[in-house]
Structures are given as structure tokens and as C-alpha cells.
């Protein structure tokens, strides 16, 4: 356990930041889930709409340090390719 005031403060800050990051990560995953569900149903229009909503959320998560920017880029690229593959 921390004994110094600054160490105790860092523990409080880390706990607060962890809660915020968990919320942000969960929100981003929800947007991605909607895209994947639309892709699974085969509805390209719904998938594109969901993708357009998910893209800024994912990029924002990279900017905030929740995910690495290359991870977000890879995920966006793969989702986009799956939407294009639906056809129609």
C-alpha cells in the first residue's frame, strides 16, 4: 500500500481513469457489435450506416489512448472489407 501522499493520489487518479477507459472501450465495442450484426444479417445499407457511426468512435478511442492507432486502423480496414464483400 502507498505511504506517500502523491502515491495515494496516483492510485485515486488511476482508479478514476480506469473507470472512464472501461466505459469508453465498452461504448466503442457496442458500435463495432452493431456493424458486425449488420454484416452478419447481410444488410449492406445498415452495415454502412453502422460503420459510419462506429468509425469516429474507434478513431476517438485511438486518440484517447484506449487502443493503439494501428489496431483501430486494422479493425476499420477489415470491417470495411467485409462490408464491401456483402455486395448488393
MDAnalysis code that builds the backbone (N, CA, C; Angstrom):
import MDAnalysis as mda
import numpy as np

u = mda.Universe.empty(264, n_residues=88, atom_resindex=np.repeat(np.arange(88), 3), trajectory=True)
u.add_TopologyAttr("name", ["N", "CA", "C"] * 88)
u.add_TopologyAttr("resid", np.arange(1, 89))
u.add_TopologyAttr("resname", ["UNK", "UNK", "UNK", "UNK", "UNK", "UNK", "UNK", "UNK", "UNK", "UNK", "UNK", "UNK", "UNK", "UNK", "UNK", "UNK", "UNK", "UNK", "UNK", "UNK", "UNK", "UNK", "UNK", "UNK", "UNK", "UNK", "UNK", "UNK", "UNK", "UNK", "UNK", "UNK", "UNK", "UNK", "UNK", "UNK", "UNK", "UNK", "UNK", "UNK", "UNK", "UNK", "UNK", "UNK", "UNK", "UNK", "UNK", "UNK", "UNK", "UNK", "UNK", "UNK", "UNK", "UNK", "UNK", "UNK", "UNK", "UNK", "UNK", "UNK", "UNK", "UNK", "UNK", "UNK", "UNK", "UNK", "UNK", "UNK", "UNK", "UNK", "UNK", "UNK", "UNK", "UNK", "UNK", "UNK", "UNK", "UNK", "UNK", "UNK", "UNK", "UNK", "UNK", "UNK", "UNK", "UNK", "UNK", "UNK"])
u.atoms.positions = np.array([
    [0.843, -1.187, 0.000],
    [0.000, 0.000, 0.000],
    [0.879, 1.239, 0.000],
    [0.421, 2.261, -0.660],
    [1.167, 3.504, -0.763],
    [1.210, 4.228, 0.578],
    [2.345, 4.817, 0.854],
    [2.514, 5.552, 2.100],
    [2.609, 7.058, 1.891],
    [3.051, 7.474, 0.719],
    [3.219, 8.903, 0.450],
    [1.936, 9.486, -0.126],
    [1.751, 10.789, 0.132],
    [0.547, 11.459, -0.353],
    [0.423, 11.381, -1.869],
    [1.532, 11.614, -2.560],
    [1.494, 11.603, -4.022],
    [1.170, 10.212, -4.561],
    [1.699, 9.183, -3.922],
    [1.409, 7.814, -4.360],
    [-0.071, 7.490, -4.149],
    [-0.642, 7.955, -3.050],
    [-2.065, 7.735, -2.804],
    [-2.912, 8.472, -3.844],
    [-2.474, 9.686, -4.184],
    [-3.181, 10.461, -5.198],
    [-3.122, 9.743, -6.546],
    [-1.954, 9.194, -6.890],
    [-1.810, 8.479, -8.159],
    [-2.730, 7.260, -8.194],
    [-2.899, 6.593, -7.077],
    [-3.808, 5.441, -7.015],
    [-5.240, 5.891, -7.295],
    [-5.655, 7.022, -6.691],
    [-7.001, 7.545, -6.926],
    [-7.193, 7.929, -8.393],
    [-6.182, 8.601, -8.960],
    [-6.283, 9.031, -10.351],
    [-6.346, 7.833, -11.294],
    [-5.548, 6.821, -11.022],
    [-5.539, 5.628, -11.864],
    [-6.880, 4.922, -11.815],
    [-7.464, 4.830, -10.634],
    [-8.767, 4.180, -10.493],
    [-9.839, 4.946, -11.267],
    [-9.807, 6.271, -11.174],
    [-10.781, 7.095, -11.876],
    [-10.614, 6.954, -13.392],
    [-9.368, 7.006, -13.843],
    [-9.080, 6.905, -15.280],
    [-9.450, 5.520, -15.810],
    [-9.224, 4.476, -15.013],
    [-9.562, 3.118, -15.421],
    [-11.064, 2.994, -15.639],
    [-11.857, 3.557, -14.739],
    [-13.313, 3.511, -14.891],
    [-13.754, 4.210, -16.175],
    [-13.168, 5.361, -16.460],
    [-13.519, 6.108, -17.666],
    [-13.134, 5.311, -18.906],
    [-11.933, 4.725, -18.891],
    [-11.476, 3.973, -20.059],
    [-12.331, 2.734, -20.293],
    [-12.766, 2.072, -19.223],
    [-13.630, 0.902, -19.375],
    [-14.942, 1.315, -20.037],
    [-15.487, 2.448, -19.621],
    [-16.727, 2.939, -20.209],
    [-16.540, 3.257, -21.686],
    [-15.448, 3.934, -22.011],
    [-15.189, 4.294, -23.408],
    [-14.968, 3.059, -24.271],
    [-14.227, 2.083, -23.747],
    [-13.961, 0.852, -24.503],
    [-15.267, 0.093, -24.739],
    [-16.111, 0.039, -23.723],
    [-17.385, -0.645, -23.847],
    [-18.270, 0.035, -24.890],
    [-18.290, 1.353, -24.883],
    [-19.074, 2.109, -25.855],
    [-18.594, 1.823, -27.265],
    [-17.283, 1.808, -27.468],
    [-16.724, 1.538, -28.787],
    [-17.078, 0.129, -29.242],
    [-16.994, -0.839, -28.333],
    [-17.309, -2.224, -28.680],
    [-18.770, -2.373, -29.064],
    [-19.634, -1.591, -28.439],
    [-21.046, -1.622, -28.801],
    [-21.268, -1.166, -30.234],
    [-20.574, -0.116, -30.646],
    [-20.679, 0.361, -32.022],
    [-20.164, -0.693, -32.996],
    [-19.046, -1.329, -32.656],
    [-18.481, -2.368, -33.525],
    [-19.432, -3.552, -33.604],
    [-20.061, -3.905, -32.491],
    [-21.011, -5.020, -32.467],
    [-22.182, -4.763, -33.414],
    [-22.658, -3.520, -33.463],
    [-23.759, -3.191, -34.369],
    [-23.349, -3.379, -35.825],
    [-22.117, -3.012, -36.148],
    [-21.619, -3.203, -37.516],
    [-21.552, -4.691, -37.832],
    [-21.009, -5.476, -36.917],
    [-20.863, -6.907, -37.155],
    [-22.217, -7.601, -37.267],
    [-23.191, -7.160, -36.497],
    [-24.526, -7.743, -36.601],
    [-25.156, -7.420, -37.953],
    [-24.958, -6.191, -38.428],
    [-25.488, -5.810, -39.742],
    [-24.807, -6.611, -40.848],
    [-23.511, -6.835, -40.716],
    [-22.785, -7.638, -41.704],
    [-23.307, -9.075, -41.681],
    [-23.515, -9.614, -40.493],
    [-23.993, -10.988, -40.360],
    [-25.382, -11.158, -40.953],
    [-26.209, -10.123, -40.865],
    [-27.556, -10.209, -41.425],
    [-27.545, -10.044, -42.939],
    [-26.433, -9.562, -43.488],
    [-26.314, -9.401, -44.933],
    [-26.899, -8.106, -45.454],
    [-27.217, -7.174, -44.571],
    [-27.803, -5.890, -44.971],
    [-26.686, -4.867, -45.145],
    [-26.309, -4.635, -46.397],
    [-25.175, -3.741, -46.662],
    [-25.488, -2.299, -46.269],
    [-26.707, -1.853, -46.532],
    [-27.078, -0.474, -46.186],
    [-26.973, -0.220, -44.693],
    [-27.518, -1.144, -43.908],
    [-27.448, -0.996, -42.451],
    [-26.008, -1.094, -41.968],
    [-25.227, -1.948, -42.609],
    [-23.826, -2.100, -42.224],
    [-23.049, -0.815, -42.489],
    [-23.323, -0.179, -43.616],
    [-22.623, 1.076, -43.942],
    [-23.001, 2.187, -42.968],
    [-24.278, 2.257, -42.618],
    [-24.728, 3.278, -41.653],
    [-24.070, 3.035, -40.297],
    [-24.064, 1.774, -39.862],
    [-23.445, 1.443, -38.576],
    [-21.944, 1.702, -38.605],
    [-21.317, 1.425, -39.741],
    [-19.876, 1.643, -39.880],
    [-19.552, 3.138, -39.792],
    [-20.388, 3.963, -40.428],
    [-20.158, 5.416, -40.381],
    [-20.309, 5.965, -38.966],
    [-21.151, 5.312, -38.158],
    [-21.302, 5.723, -36.763],
    [-20.147, 5.199, -35.919],
    [-19.647, 4.011, -36.248],
    [-18.592, 3.380, -35.447],
    [-17.220, 3.990, -35.715],
    [-16.999, 4.430, -36.934],
    [-15.665, 4.913, -37.316],
    [-15.154, 6.042, -36.428],
    [-15.922, 7.117, -36.205],
    [-15.392, 8.180, -35.337],
    [-15.175, 7.729, -33.903],
    [-16.020, 6.819, -33.418],
    [-15.836, 6.298, -32.058],
    [-14.517, 5.548, -31.944],
    [-14.218, 4.758, -32.944],
    [-12.984, 3.974, -32.919],
    [-11.757, 4.877, -33.025],
    [-11.833, 5.871, -33.904],
    [-10.706, 6.798, -34.057],
    [-10.499, 7.587, -32.762],
    [-11.601, 7.971, -32.128],
    [-11.504, 8.710, -30.868],
    [-10.857, 7.847, -29.782],
    [-11.164, 6.567, -29.779],
    [-10.563, 5.684, -28.781],
    [-9.058, 5.575, -29.003],
    [-8.628, 5.666, -30.250],
    [-7.186, 5.651, -30.524],
    [-6.548, 6.960, -30.048],
    [-7.230, 8.065, -30.283],
    [-6.686, 9.361, -29.871],
    [-6.583, 9.472, -28.355],
    [-7.506, 8.826, -27.658],
    [-7.513, 8.893, -26.198],
    [-6.617, 7.838, -25.563],
    [-6.012, 6.981, -26.378],
    [-5.063, 6.010, -25.863],
    [-5.685, 4.733, -25.347],
    [-6.937, 4.490, -25.681],
    [-7.591, 3.269, -25.240],
    [-7.133, 2.097, -26.096],
    [-7.019, 2.337, -27.394],
    [-6.462, 1.360, -28.329],
    [-5.346, 2.027, -29.113],
    [-4.428, 1.231, -29.625],
    [-3.354, 1.759, -30.452],
    [-3.924, 2.156, -31.802],
    [-3.361, 3.188, -32.412],
    [-3.919, 3.682, -33.674],
    [-3.833, 2.641, -34.778],
    [-2.790, 1.808, -34.771],
    [-2.689, 0.768, -35.800],
    [-3.748, -0.310, -35.602],
    [-4.090, -0.588, -34.362],
    [-5.146, -1.558, -34.073],
    [-6.469, -1.061, -34.619],
    [-6.771, 0.199, -34.386],
    [-8.015, 0.784, -34.877],
    [-8.024, 0.792, -36.396],
    [-6.906, 1.154, -36.991],
    [-6.809, 1.182, -38.446],
    [-7.046, -0.203, -39.031],
    [-6.454, -1.214, -38.430],
    [-6.625, -2.587, -38.901],
    [-8.082, -3.029, -38.784],
    [-8.706, -2.731, -37.648],
    [-10.093, -3.135, -37.435],
    [-11.029, -2.429, -38.422],
    [-10.806, -1.138, -38.648],
    [-11.625, -0.405, -39.605],
    [-11.463, -0.966, -41.013],
    [-10.241, -1.276, -41.379],
    [-9.980, -1.827, -42.706],
    [-10.679, -3.160, -42.895],
    [-10.620, -4.019, -41.894],
    [-11.236, -5.344, -42.005],
    [-12.758, -5.252, -42.025],
    [-13.324, -4.348, -41.208],
    [-14.772, -4.168, -41.238],
    [-15.222, -3.633, -42.600],
    [-14.473, -2.681, -43.129],
    [-14.808, -2.091, -44.425],
    [-14.751, -3.154, -45.521],
    [-13.732, -4.001, -45.489],
    [-13.609, -5.053, -46.490],
    [-14.771, -6.036, -46.391],
    [-15.205, -6.326, -45.171],
    [-16.338, -7.248, -45.003],
    [-17.633, -6.628, -45.512],
    [-17.774, -5.320, -45.366],
    [-18.978, -4.652, -45.880],
    [-18.974, -4.665, -47.397],
    [-17.823, -4.394, -48.002],
    [-17.719, -4.410, -49.455],
    [-18.007, -5.805, -50.002],
    [-17.586, -6.823, -49.272],
    [-17.776, -8.209, -49.717],
    [-19.236, -8.637, -49.708],
    [-20.078, -7.925, -48.974],
    [-21.503, -8.279, -48.934],
    [-22.106, -8.164, -50.328],
    [-21.747, -7.085, -51.033],
    [-22.322, -6.872, -52.365],
    [-23.748, -6.380, -52.271],
    [-24.315, -6.095, -53.426],
    [-25.722, -5.673, -53.450],
    [-25.847, -4.264, -53.219],
])
